[in-house]
Amino acid sequence: MDAPIHAHECRSGMRLKLLRVRAGVRQYRVAQELGIPPSVLCDWEAGRRPLATGAAARIEAAIERLAPGGIGGGNGTA
């Protein structure tokens, strides 16, 4: 039986996905950076799997390292 999806986990995963997409980083690159299968990251972002302790911070740090110009950095134009 699948574990129940908790609203706070889903929101957190969706927030991480939004952050990743806005930063222009592909899911497989973040997973590679973290040393996890892309399916795990996909499940975290979709709220199908609870985030491991400290995972959100590690994901954000990976996105920051991989994003051109950093998170929210973009291309420098307004």
HTML snippet that shows the backbone in 3Dmol.js (N, CA, C, O; Angstrom):
<script src="https://3Dmol.org/build/3Dmol-min.js"></script>
<div id="view" style="width:600px;height:400px;position:relative"></div>
<script>
const pdb = `
ATOM      1  N   MET A   1       0.849  -1.187   0.000  1.00  0.00           N
ATOM      2  CA  MET A   1       0.000   0.000   0.000  1.00  0.00           C
ATOM      3  C   MET A   1       0.885   1.239   0.000  1.00  0.00           C
ATOM      4  O   MET A   1       1.885   1.281   0.717  1.00  0.00           O
ATOM      5  N   ASP A   2       0.533   2.247  -0.793  1.00  0.00           N
ATOM      6  CA  ASP A   2       1.290   3.487  -0.851  1.00  0.00           C
ATOM      7  C   ASP A   2       1.104   4.278   0.435  1.00  0.00           C
ATOM      8  O   ASP A   2       0.051   4.232   1.071  1.00  0.00           O
ATOM      9  N   ALA A   3       2.159   5.008   0.802  1.00  0.00           N
ATOM     10  CA  ALA A   3       2.081   5.884   1.968  1.00  0.00           C
ATOM     11  C   ALA A   3       1.168   7.057   1.622  1.00  0.00           C
ATOM     12  O   ALA A   3       1.126   7.483   0.468  1.00  0.00           O
ATOM     13  N   PRO A   4       0.439   7.583   2.600  1.00  0.00           N
ATOM     14  CA  PRO A   4      -0.431   8.723   2.326  1.00  0.00           C
ATOM     15  C   PRO A   4       0.399   9.951   1.966  1.00  0.00           C
ATOM     16  O   PRO A   4       1.520  10.118   2.445  1.00  0.00           O
ATOM     17  N   ILE A   5      -0.160  10.798   1.124  1.00  0.00           N
ATOM     18  CA  ILE A   5       0.494  12.043   0.759  1.00  0.00           C
ATOM     19  C   ILE A   5       0.013  13.118   1.713  1.00  0.00           C
ATOM     20  O   ILE A   5      -1.185  13.372   1.831  1.00  0.00           O
ATOM     21  N   HIS A   6       0.957  13.743   2.390  1.00  0.00           N
ATOM     22  CA  HIS A   6       0.627  14.803   3.342  1.00  0.00           C
ATOM     23  C   HIS A   6       0.727  16.153   2.632  1.00  0.00           C
ATOM     24  O   HIS A   6       1.634  16.378   1.830  1.00  0.00           O
ATOM     25  N   ALA A   7      -0.200  17.033   2.930  1.00  0.00           N
ATOM     26  CA  ALA A   7      -0.274  18.315   2.232  1.00  0.00           C
ATOM     27  C   ALA A   7       1.026  19.101   2.351  1.00  0.00           C
ATOM     28  O   ALA A   7       1.473  19.690   1.366  1.00  0.00           O
ATOM     29  N   HIS A   8       1.649  19.126   3.539  1.00  0.00           N
ATOM     30  CA  HIS A   8       2.860  19.921   3.702  1.00  0.00           C
ATOM     31  C   HIS A   8       4.008  19.353   2.876  1.00  0.00           C
ATOM     32  O   HIS A   8       4.849  20.114   2.396  1.00  0.00           O
ATOM     33  N   GLU A   9       4.063  18.040   2.699  1.00  0.00           N
ATOM     34  CA  GLU A   9       5.108  17.428   1.877  1.00  0.00           C
ATOM     35  C   GLU A   9       4.882  17.772   0.412  1.00  0.00           C
ATOM     36  O   GLU A   9       5.834  18.055  -0.315  1.00  0.00           O
ATOM     37  N   CYS A  10       3.651  17.749  -0.014  1.00  0.00           N
ATOM     38  CA  CYS A  10       3.314  18.062  -1.400  1.00  0.00           C
ATOM     39  C   CYS A  10       3.667  19.516  -1.700  1.00  0.00           C
ATOM     40  O   CYS A  10       4.261  19.810  -2.737  1.00  0.00           O
ATOM     41  N   ARG A  11       3.306  20.422  -0.799  1.00  0.00           N
ATOM     42  CA  ARG A  11       3.617  21.838  -1.004  1.00  0.00           C
ATOM     43  C   ARG A  11       5.120  22.057  -1.053  1.00  0.00           C
ATOM     44  O   ARG A  11       5.612  22.821  -1.883  1.00  0.00           O
ATOM     45  N   SER A  12       5.846  21.395  -0.171  1.00  0.00           N
ATOM     46  CA  SER A  12       7.295  21.544  -0.138  1.00  0.00           C
ATOM     47  C   SER A  12       7.918  21.027  -1.429  1.00  0.00           C
ATOM     48  O   SER A  12       8.801  21.667  -1.999  1.00  0.00           O
ATOM     49  N   GLY A  13       7.454  19.868  -1.887  1.00  0.00           N
ATOM     50  CA  GLY A  13       7.956  19.301  -3.130  1.00  0.00           C
ATOM     51  C   GLY A  13       7.628  20.182  -4.320  1.00  0.00           C
ATOM     52  O   GLY A  13       8.464  20.375  -5.203  1.00  0.00           O
ATOM     53  N   MET A  14       6.417  20.716  -4.347  1.00  0.00           N
ATOM     54  CA  MET A  14       6.025  21.602  -5.448  1.00  0.00           C
ATOM     55  C   MET A  14       6.858  22.879  -5.427  1.00  0.00           C
ATOM     56  O   MET A  14       7.227  23.405  -6.477  1.00  0.00           O
ATOM     57  N   ARG A  15       7.149  23.370  -4.231  1.00  0.00           N
ATOM     58  CA  ARG A  15       7.981  24.575  -4.098  1.00  0.00           C
ATOM     59  C   ARG A  15       9.375  24.312  -4.652  1.00  0.00           C
ATOM     60  O   ARG A  15       9.938  25.152  -5.354  1.00  0.00           O
ATOM     61  N   LEU A  16       9.934  23.136  -4.332  1.00  0.00           N
ATOM     62  CA  LEU A  16      11.258  22.782  -4.843  1.00  0.00           C
ATOM     63  C   LEU A  16      11.245  22.641  -6.363  1.00  0.00           C
ATOM     64  O   LEU A  16      12.177  23.071  -7.042  1.00  0.00           O
ATOM     65  N   LYS A  17      10.183  22.038  -6.889  1.00  0.00           N
ATOM     66  CA  LYS A  17      10.085  21.902  -8.346  1.00  0.00           C
ATOM     67  C   LYS A  17      10.002  23.274  -8.998  1.00  0.00           C
ATOM     68  O   LYS A  17      10.679  23.526  -9.995  1.00  0.00           O
ATOM     69  N   LEU A  18       9.185  24.158  -8.450  1.00  0.00           N
ATOM     70  CA  LEU A  18       9.044  25.501  -8.988  1.00  0.00           C
ATOM     71  C   LEU A  18      10.387  26.225  -8.953  1.00  0.00           C
ATOM     72  O   LEU A  18      10.758  26.894  -9.918  1.00  0.00           O
ATOM     73  N   LEU A  19      11.108  26.095  -7.855  1.00  0.00           N
ATOM     74  CA  LEU A  19      12.418  26.704  -7.723  1.00  0.00           C
ATOM     75  C   LEU A  19      13.367  26.163  -8.798  1.00  0.00           C
ATOM     76  O   LEU A  19      14.087  26.929  -9.439  1.00  0.00           O
ATOM     77  N   ARG A  20      13.363  24.854  -8.988  1.00  0.00           N
ATOM     78  CA  ARG A  20      14.231  24.220  -9.976  1.00  0.00           C
ATOM     79  C   ARG A  20      13.885  24.669 -11.399  1.00  0.00           C
ATOM     80  O   ARG A  20      14.772  24.999 -12.186  1.00  0.00           O
ATOM     81  N   VAL A  21      12.596  24.677 -11.718  1.00  0.00           N
ATOM     82  CA  VAL A  21      12.157  25.055 -13.065  1.00  0.00           C
ATOM     83  C   VAL A  21      12.480  26.520 -13.334  1.00  0.00           C
ATOM     84  O   VAL A  21      12.974  26.859 -14.409  1.00  0.00           O
ATOM     85  N   ARG A  22      12.206  27.382 -12.375  1.00  0.00           N
ATOM     86  CA  ARG A  22      12.507  28.811 -12.550  1.00  0.00           C
ATOM     87  C   ARG A  22      13.997  29.053 -12.723  1.00  0.00           C
ATOM     88  O   ARG A  22      14.405  29.987 -13.413  1.00  0.00           O
ATOM     89  N   ALA A  23      14.816  28.201 -12.088  1.00  0.00           N
ATOM     90  CA  ALA A  23      16.275  28.334 -12.208  1.00  0.00           C
ATOM     91  C   ALA A  23      16.786  27.746 -13.517  1.00  0.00           C
ATOM     92  O   ALA A  23      17.955  27.921 -13.861  1.00  0.00           O
ATOM     93  N   GLY A  24      15.913  27.045 -14.252  1.00  0.00           N
ATOM     94  CA  GLY A  24      16.308  26.469 -15.533  1.00  0.00           C
ATOM     95  C   GLY A  24      17.191  25.236 -15.410  1.00  0.00           C
ATOM     96  O   GLY A  24      18.031  24.978 -16.272  1.00  0.00           O
ATOM     97  N   VAL A  25      16.999  24.475 -14.337  1.00  0.00           N
ATOM     98  CA  VAL A  25      17.819  23.285 -14.095  1.00  0.00           C
ATOM     99  C   VAL A  25      16.962  22.040 -14.315  1.00  0.00           C
ATOM    100  O   VAL A  25      15.840  21.956 -13.815  1.00  0.00           O
ATOM    101  N   ARG A  26      17.486  21.091 -15.054  1.00  0.00           N
ATOM    102  CA  ARG A  26      16.762  19.848 -15.332  1.00  0.00           C
ATOM    103  C   ARG A  26      16.805  18.922 -14.121  1.00  0.00           C
ATOM    104  O   ARG A  26      17.774  18.888 -13.363  1.00  0.00           O
ATOM    105  N   GLN A  27      15.730  18.184 -13.976  1.00  0.00           N
ATOM    106  CA  GLN A  27      15.566  17.272 -12.847  1.00  0.00           C
ATOM    107  C   GLN A  27      16.709  16.257 -12.768  1.00  0.00           C
ATOM    108  O   GLN A  27      17.230  15.991 -11.685  1.00  0.00           O
ATOM    109  N   TYR A  28      17.096  15.696 -13.908  1.00  0.00           N
ATOM    110  CA  TYR A  28      18.144  14.676 -13.868  1.00  0.00           C
ATOM    111  C   TYR A  28      19.476  15.251 -13.414  1.00  0.00           C
ATOM    112  O   TYR A  28      20.277  14.536 -12.811  1.00  0.00           O
ATOM    113  N   ARG A  29      19.737  16.548 -13.693  1.00  0.00           N
ATOM    114  CA  ARG A  29      20.984  17.179 -13.247  1.00  0.00           C
ATOM    115  C   ARG A  29      21.002  17.344 -11.735  1.00  0.00           C
ATOM    116  O   ARG A  29      22.034  17.131 -11.098  1.00  0.00           O
ATOM    117  N   VAL A  30      19.867  17.723 -11.156  1.00  0.00           N
ATOM    118  CA  VAL A  30      19.796  17.853  -9.695  1.00  0.00           C
ATOM    119  C   VAL A  30      19.984  16.486  -9.059  1.00  0.00           C
ATOM    120  O   VAL A  30      20.739  16.345  -8.097  1.00  0.00           O
ATOM    121  N   ALA A  31      19.305  15.487  -9.587  1.00  0.00           N
ATOM    122  CA  ALA A  31      19.435  14.132  -9.048  1.00  0.00           C
ATOM    123  C   ALA A  31      20.881  13.657  -9.142  1.00  0.00           C
ATOM    124  O   ALA A  31      21.404  13.064  -8.198  1.00  0.00           O
ATOM    125  N   GLN A  32      21.524  13.913 -10.268  1.00  0.00           N
ATOM    126  CA  GLN A  32      22.920  13.526 -10.461  1.00  0.00           C
ATOM    127  C   GLN A  32      23.803  14.230  -9.431  1.00  0.00           C
ATOM    128  O   GLN A  32      24.681  13.604  -8.837  1.00  0.00           O
ATOM    129  N   GLU A  33      23.580  15.493  -9.222  1.00  0.00           N
ATOM    130  CA  GLU A  33      24.349  16.282  -8.248  1.00  0.00           C
ATOM    131  C   GLU A  33      24.193  15.730  -6.830  1.00  0.00           C
ATOM    132  O   GLU A  33      25.131  15.749  -6.034  1.00  0.00           O
ATOM    133  N   LEU A  34      22.981  15.235  -6.532  1.00  0.00           N
ATOM    134  CA  LEU A  34      22.689  14.702  -5.197  1.00  0.00           C
ATOM    135  C   LEU A  34      23.083  13.236  -5.057  1.00  0.00           C
ATOM    136  O   LEU A  34      23.146  12.711  -3.944  1.00  0.00           O
ATOM    137  N   GLY A  35      23.348  12.575  -6.177  1.00  0.00           N
ATOM    138  CA  GLY A  35      23.687  11.156  -6.136  1.00  0.00           C
ATOM    139  C   GLY A  35      22.495  10.260  -5.848  1.00  0.00           C
ATOM    140  O   GLY A  35      22.620   9.225  -5.194  1.00  0.00           O
ATOM    141  N   ILE A  36      21.320  10.681  -6.353  1.00  0.00           N
ATOM    142  CA  ILE A  36      20.098   9.901  -6.160  1.00  0.00           C
ATOM    143  C   ILE A  36      19.480   9.601  -7.519  1.00  0.00           C
ATOM    144  O   ILE A  36      19.760  10.300  -8.492  1.00  0.00           O
ATOM    145  N   PRO A  37      18.638   8.565  -7.599  1.00  0.00           N
ATOM    146  CA  PRO A  37      17.943   8.312  -8.862  1.00  0.00           C
ATOM    147  C   PRO A  37      16.970   9.455  -9.177  1.00  0.00           C
ATOM    148  O   PRO A  37      16.335   9.986  -8.265  1.00  0.00           O
ATOM    149  N   PRO A  38      16.844   9.838 -10.440  1.00  0.00           N
ATOM    150  CA  PRO A  38      15.887  10.883 -10.811  1.00  0.00           C
ATOM    151  C   PRO A  38      14.463  10.564 -10.350  1.00  0.00           C
ATOM    152  O   PRO A  38      13.688  11.476 -10.061  1.00  0.00           O
ATOM    153  N   SER A  39      14.116   9.276 -10.280  1.00  0.00           N
ATOM    154  CA  SER A  39      12.762   8.910  -9.857  1.00  0.00           C
ATOM    155  C   SER A  39      12.487   9.326  -8.415  1.00  0.00           C
ATOM    156  O   SER A  39      11.350   9.650  -8.072  1.00  0.00           O
ATOM    157  N   VAL A  40      13.512   9.321  -7.571  1.00  0.00           N
ATOM    158  CA  VAL A  40      13.342   9.750  -6.178  1.00  0.00           C
ATOM    159  C   VAL A  40      13.035  11.242  -6.135  1.00  0.00           C
ATOM    160  O   VAL A  40      12.112  11.668  -5.441  1.00  0.00           O
ATOM    161  N   LEU A  41      13.804  12.036  -6.873  1.00  0.00           N
ATOM    162  CA  LEU A  41      13.559  13.479  -6.926  1.00  0.00           C
ATOM    163  C   LEU A  41      12.174  13.755  -7.496  1.00  0.00           C
ATOM    164  O   LEU A  41      11.458  14.627  -7.004  1.00  0.00           O
ATOM    165  N   CYS A  42      11.802  13.019  -8.527  1.00  0.00           N
ATOM    166  CA  CYS A  42      10.470  13.167  -9.129  1.00  0.00           C
ATOM    167  C   CYS A  42       9.382  12.898  -8.084  1.00  0.00           C
ATOM    168  O   CYS A  42       8.415  13.651  -7.973  1.00  0.00           O
ATOM    169  N   ASP A  43       9.554  11.826  -7.330  1.00  0.00           N
ATOM    170  CA  ASP A  43       8.564  11.478  -6.298  1.00  0.00           C
ATOM    171  C   ASP A  43       8.509  12.533  -5.200  1.00  0.00           C
ATOM    172  O   ASP A  43       7.427  12.850  -4.704  1.00  0.00           O
ATOM    173  N   TRP A  44       9.664  13.083  -4.812  1.00  0.00           N
ATOM    174  CA  TRP A  44       9.674  14.148  -3.807  1.00  0.00           C
ATOM    175  C   TRP A  44       8.924  15.373  -4.321  1.00  0.00           C
ATOM    176  O   TRP A  44       8.097  15.947  -3.613  1.00  0.00           O
ATOM    177  N   GLU A  45       9.222  15.770  -5.562  1.00  0.00           N
ATOM    178  CA  GLU A  45       8.577  16.952  -6.125  1.00  0.00           C
ATOM    179  C   GLU A  45       7.077  16.764  -6.282  1.00  0.00           C
ATOM    180  O   GLU A  45       6.317  17.722  -6.134  1.00  0.00           O
ATOM    181  N   ALA A  46       6.642  15.556  -6.576  1.00  0.00           N
ATOM    182  CA  ALA A  46       5.218  15.278  -6.778  1.00  0.00           C
ATOM    183  C   ALA A  46       4.492  14.995  -5.470  1.00  0.00           C
ATOM    184  O   ALA A  46       3.267  14.871  -5.462  1.00  0.00           O
ATOM    185  N   GLY A  47       5.229  14.890  -4.361  1.00  0.00           N
ATOM    186  CA  GLY A  47       4.609  14.604  -3.074  1.00  0.00           C
ATOM    187  C   GLY A  47       4.254  13.139  -2.883  1.00  0.00           C
ATOM    188  O   GLY A  47       3.505  12.798  -1.968  1.00  0.00           O
ATOM    189  N   ARG A  48       4.787  12.265  -3.740  1.00  0.00           N
ATOM    190  CA  ARG A  48       4.504  10.836  -3.626  1.00  0.00           C
ATOM    191  C   ARG A  48       5.405  10.146  -2.600  1.00  0.00           C
ATOM    192  O   ARG A  48       5.125   9.032  -2.158  1.00  0.00           O
ATOM    193  N   ARG A  49       6.483  10.826  -2.233  1.00  0.00           N
ATOM    194  CA  ARG A  49       7.433  10.264  -1.286  1.00  0.00           C
ATOM    195  C   ARG A  49       7.792  11.381  -0.309  1.00  0.00           C
ATOM    196  O   ARG A  49       8.071  12.504  -0.730  1.00  0.00           O
ATOM    197  N   PRO A  50       7.788  11.085   0.993  1.00  0.00           N
ATOM    198  CA  PRO A  50       8.153  12.142   1.948  1.00  0.00           C
ATOM    199  C   PRO A  50       9.613  12.541   1.780  1.00  0.00           C
ATOM    200  O   PRO A  50      10.478  11.704   1.522  1.00  0.00           O
ATOM    201  N   LEU A  51       9.866  13.833   1.931  1.00  0.00           N
ATOM    202  CA  LEU A  51      11.233  14.322   1.830  1.00  0.00           C
ATOM    203  C   LEU A  51      12.054  13.787   2.995  1.00  0.00           C
ATOM    204  O   LEU A  51      11.620  13.834   4.146  1.00  0.00           O
ATOM    205  N   ALA A  52      13.232  13.282   2.690  1.00  0.00           N
ATOM    206  CA  ALA A  52      14.144  12.817   3.731  1.00  0.00           C
ATOM    207  C   ALA A  52      14.598  14.015   4.563  1.00  0.00           C
ATOM    208  O   ALA A  52      14.567  15.153   4.093  1.00  0.00           O
ATOM    209  N   THR A  53      15.014  13.755   5.784  1.00  0.00           N
ATOM    210  CA  THR A  53      15.492  14.820   6.663  1.00  0.00           C
ATOM    211  C   THR A  53      16.621  15.583   5.984  1.00  0.00           C
ATOM    212  O   THR A  53      17.609  14.991   5.550  1.00  0.00           O
ATOM    213  N   GLY A  54      16.470  16.879   5.898  1.00  0.00           N
ATOM    214  CA  GLY A  54      17.489  17.731   5.296  1.00  0.00           C
ATOM    215  C   GLY A  54      17.499  17.734   3.777  1.00  0.00           C
ATOM    216  O   GLY A  54      18.314  18.430   3.171  1.00  0.00           O
ATOM    217  N   ALA A  55      16.608  16.969   3.144  1.00  0.00           N
ATOM    218  CA  ALA A  55      16.619  16.867   1.685  1.00  0.00           C
ATOM    219  C   ALA A  55      16.304  18.200   1.016  1.00  0.00           C
ATOM    220  O   ALA A  55      16.929  18.546   0.013  1.00  0.00           O
ATOM    221  N   ALA A  56      15.359  18.945   1.548  1.00  0.00           N
ATOM    222  CA  ALA A  56      14.982  20.212   0.919  1.00  0.00           C
ATOM    223  C   ALA A  56      16.181  21.158   0.849  1.00  0.00           C
ATOM    224  O   ALA A  56      16.407  21.802  -0.175  1.00  0.00           O
ATOM    225  N   ALA A  57      16.941  21.241   1.928  1.00  0.00           N
ATOM    226  CA  ALA A  57      18.110  22.118   1.950  1.00  0.00           C
ATOM    227  C   ALA A  57      19.172  21.635   0.961  1.00  0.00           C
ATOM    228  O   ALA A  57      19.813  22.448   0.295  1.00  0.00           O
ATOM    229  N   ARG A  58      19.359  20.326   0.863  1.00  0.00           N
ATOM    230  CA  ARG A  58      20.343  19.779  -0.081  1.00  0.00           C
ATOM    231  C   ARG A  58      19.902  20.020  -1.526  1.00  0.00           C
ATOM    232  O   ARG A  58      20.728  20.314  -2.390  1.00  0.00           O
ATOM    233  N   ILE A  59      18.608  19.894  -1.782  1.00  0.00           N
ATOM    234  CA  ILE A  59      18.086  20.129  -3.133  1.00  0.00           C
ATOM    235  C   ILE A  59      18.269  21.600  -3.509  1.00  0.00           C
ATOM    236  O   ILE A  59      18.724  21.911  -4.609  1.00  0.00           O
ATOM    237  N   GLU A  60      17.916  22.495  -2.600  1.00  0.00           N
ATOM    238  CA  GLU A  60      18.078  23.924  -2.865  1.00  0.00           C
ATOM    239  C   GLU A  60      19.530  24.270  -3.135  1.00  0.00           C
ATOM    240  O   GLU A  60      19.823  25.050  -4.041  1.00  0.00           O
ATOM    241  N   ALA A  61      20.446  23.698  -2.358  1.00  0.00           N
ATOM    242  CA  ALA A  61      21.873  23.960  -2.552  1.00  0.00           C
ATOM    243  C   ALA A  61      22.340  23.436  -3.906  1.00  0.00           C
ATOM    244  O   ALA A  61      23.139  24.087  -4.579  1.00  0.00           O
ATOM    245  N   ALA A  62      21.850  22.270  -4.310  1.00  0.00           N
ATOM    246  CA  ALA A  62      22.213  21.707  -5.610  1.00  0.00           C
ATOM    247  C   ALA A  62      21.701  22.593  -6.739  1.00  0.00           C
ATOM    248  O   ALA A  62      22.415  22.837  -7.711  1.00  0.00           O
ATOM    249  N   ILE A  63      20.473  23.072  -6.613  1.00  0.00           N
ATOM    250  CA  ILE A  63      19.912  23.962  -7.632  1.00  0.00           C
ATOM    251  C   ILE A  63      20.742  25.242  -7.709  1.00  0.00           C
ATOM    252  O   ILE A  63      21.023  25.736  -8.801  1.00  0.00           O
ATOM    253  N   GLU A  64      21.129  25.772  -6.566  1.00  0.00           N
ATOM    254  CA  GLU A  64      21.944  26.987  -6.521  1.00  0.00           C
ATOM    255  C   GLU A  64      23.276  26.769  -7.252  1.00  0.00           C
ATOM    256  O   GLU A  64      23.721  27.637  -8.003  1.00  0.00           O
ATOM    257  N   ARG A  65      23.903  25.623  -7.034  1.00  0.00           N
ATOM    258  CA  ARG A  65      25.183  25.325  -7.694  1.00  0.00           C
ATOM    259  C   ARG A  65      25.024  25.155  -9.201  1.00  0.00           C
ATOM    260  O   ARG A  65      25.905  25.544  -9.968  1.00  0.00           O
ATOM    261  N   LEU A  66      23.911  24.581  -9.623  1.00  0.00           N
ATOM    262  CA  LEU A  66      23.703  24.242 -11.034  1.00  0.00           C
ATOM    263  C   LEU A  66      23.082  25.365 -11.860  1.00  0.00           C
ATOM    264  O   LEU A  66      23.244  25.405 -13.080  1.00  0.00           O
ATOM    265  N   ALA A  67      22.381  26.265 -11.202  1.00  0.00           N
ATOM    266  CA  ALA A  67      21.636  27.307 -11.923  1.00  0.00           C
ATOM    267  C   ALA A  67      22.588  28.344 -12.510  1.00  0.00           C
ATOM    268  O   ALA A  67      23.485  28.828 -11.820  1.00  0.00           O
ATOM    269  N   PRO A  68      22.393  28.685 -13.786  1.00  0.00           N
ATOM    270  CA  PRO A  68      23.181  29.769 -14.359  1.00  0.00           C
ATOM    271  C   PRO A  68      22.859  31.064 -13.631  1.00  0.00           C
ATOM    272  O   PRO A  68      21.714  31.516 -13.658  1.00  0.00           O
ATOM    273  N   GLY A  69      23.823  31.654 -12.996  1.00  0.00           N
ATOM    274  CA  GLY A  69      23.581  32.897 -12.254  1.00  0.00           C
ATOM    275  C   GLY A  69      22.984  32.665 -10.881  1.00  0.00           C
ATOM    276  O   GLY A  69      22.628  33.634 -10.210  1.00  0.00           O
ATOM    277  N   GLY A  70      22.856  31.414 -10.429  1.00  0.00           N
ATOM    278  CA  GLY A  70      22.295  31.132  -9.116  1.00  0.00           C
ATOM    279  C   GLY A  70      20.785  31.186  -9.120  1.00  0.00           C
ATOM    280  O   GLY A  70      20.166  31.547 -10.121  1.00  0.00           O
ATOM    281  N   ILE A  71      20.195  30.826  -7.998  1.00  0.00           N
ATOM    282  CA  ILE A  71      18.735  30.849  -7.876  1.00  0.00           C
ATOM    283  C   ILE A  71      18.287  32.302  -7.932  1.00  0.00           C
ATOM    284  O   ILE A  71      18.737  33.146  -7.157  1.00  0.00           O
ATOM    285  N   GLY A  72      17.392  32.565  -8.866  1.00  0.00           N
ATOM    286  CA  GLY A  72      16.872  33.924  -9.009  1.00  0.00           C
ATOM    287  C   GLY A  72      17.832  34.861  -9.703  1.00  0.00           C
ATOM    288  O   GLY A  72      17.527  36.037  -9.904  1.00  0.00           O
ATOM    289  N   GLY A  73      19.013  34.335 -10.076  1.00  0.00           N
ATOM    290  CA  GLY A  73      20.007  35.192 -10.731  1.00  0.00           C
ATOM    291  C   GLY A  73      19.624  35.516 -12.159  1.00  0.00           C
ATOM    292  O   GLY A  73      19.768  36.651 -12.612  1.00  0.00           O
ATOM    293  N   GLY A  74      19.137  34.513 -12.861  1.00  0.00           N
ATOM    294  CA  GLY A  74      18.727  34.723 -14.243  1.00  0.00           C
ATOM    295  C   GLY A  74      19.868  35.215 -15.099  1.00  0.00           C
ATOM    296  O   GLY A  74      21.029  34.898 -14.840  1.00  0.00           O
ATOM    297  N   ASN A  75      19.548  35.984 -16.111  1.00  0.00           N
ATOM    298  CA  ASN A  75      20.576  36.462 -17.035  1.00  0.00           C
ATOM    299  C   ASN A  75      21.007  37.893 -16.744  1.00  0.00           C
ATOM    300  O   ASN A  75      21.751  38.492 -17.521  1.00  0.00           O
ATOM    301  N   GLY A  76      20.544  38.434 -15.635  1.00  0.00           N
ATOM    302  CA  GLY A  76      20.969  39.779 -15.233  1.00  0.00           C
ATOM    303  C   GLY A  76      20.132  40.900 -15.823  1.00  0.00           C
ATOM    304  O   GLY A  76      20.417  42.070 -15.566  1.00  0.00           O
ATOM    305  N   THR A  77      19.107  40.581 -16.608  1.00  0.00           N
ATOM    306  CA  THR A  77      18.245  41.619 -17.159  1.00  0.00           C
ATOM    307  C   THR A  77      16.951  41.678 -16.375  1.00  0.00           C
ATOM    308  O   THR A  77      16.480  40.663 -15.863  1.00  0.00           O
ATOM    309  N   ALA A  78      16.384  42.850 -16.283  1.00  0.00           N
ATOM    310  CA  ALA A  78      15.136  42.992 -15.539  1.00  0.00           C
ATOM    311  C   ALA A  78      13.957  43.105 -16.457  1.00  0.00           C
ATOM    312  O   ALA A  78      12.824  43.232 -15.994  1.00  0.00           O
TER     313      ALA A  78
END
`;
const viewer = $3Dmol.createViewer("view");
viewer.addModel(pdb, "pdb");
viewer.setStyle({}, {cartoon: {color: "spectrum"}});
viewer.zoomTo();
viewer.render();
</script>
